[in-house]
Amino acid sequence: MTSGRKPRDPVLRRIPYDSPRSAFIEALEKNGCVIVQNFTNPEALAKAKEEVQPYLDVEEPASSVGALQGSTKTCTRLIGRSATVREKFFADELYQDIVEHFLAIESTCYYGANATTTTCHPLLSVSITMDIRPGTLAQQLHRDDKNHHARHTAVPSYPRNRDVLLGLFVPDCATRRENGATRVVPGSHLWGDAKPDFGDGSKGVVDVEMEAGDAFLMLGSLYHGGGQFMLEEGNRMMHIMFCCAGNMRQEEISFLSYPVEEVKKYSKVVQDRLGWTQSEPNLGWVDLKSPEFMLQ
């Protein structure tokens, strides 16, 4: 006998940082995204801003790569240029636990009749600060896993290892529709690859409105896009990090972006996510050895 209740439509949930991991996993499986309340503090945000601001202030043409439209200032190589973003945001245990849950791949292979089970752990795909200012238009809704040519089959519920990307967004300030809050379509991570129906462009769309100190987690298969900056002055800064499955090509080339002498100073989890530990059974070695010996 069923309850007769209609299943809840996808929503954008807000969950306090100290909630059980299962609450975040459930929200991501159901909706494809979730806001983490009280992810960080004002001091960390101020320090991160201080570290990235010099790169945002460089007078050079803004990028039009991908969904960018030439009006967004960026700080690339972010985890190398901001120790705060690297060690306080990216290395955060909650984010890393969620990344491991959704992106780690476990498989069993055979050497003759002997079974061997190994795990391929996630990697950092990209880290970047985006700073939008007056005149920035809304991005077209898109999926970020397009970069990995991911293919999707429409499903009623979330199967394990469906996604190859999982992102963390940490705003420098409160985000509202007026200052270009990210727009998302909760539940679209379960769609297939047919042409999406957004109606007039707002059908199913929700603004990710956060307070300073909150963060946003999003699966790479979720349709989303940066919002329009409607104010006449000011800016909206966002620190963005994506991890990808460890058998995927990273968006930024980490071994060129982050020199080995600098990587030696990073925490172990960051070194691992940059690919300085071999992915078992045999991906990412140097001289047939796991490369962490080069960090000694």
Secondary structure, DSSP 8 states (H G I E B T S, - for coil): ------------EEEETTS-HHHHHHHHHHHSEEEEET-S-HHHHHHHHHHHHHHHTS-S----STT--S-EEEE-SHHHH-HHIIIIIIT-HHHHHHHHHHH-EEEEEEETTEEEEEEE--EEEEEEEEEE-TT------B-GGGGGT------SS--TT--SEEEEEEESS---TTBT--EE-TTGGG--SS----TTTTTT-EE----TT-EEEEETTS-EE---B-SSS--EEEEEEEEE-TTS--SS-HHHHS-HHHHTTS-HHHHHHTT-S-BTTTBS-BTTB-GGGGG-
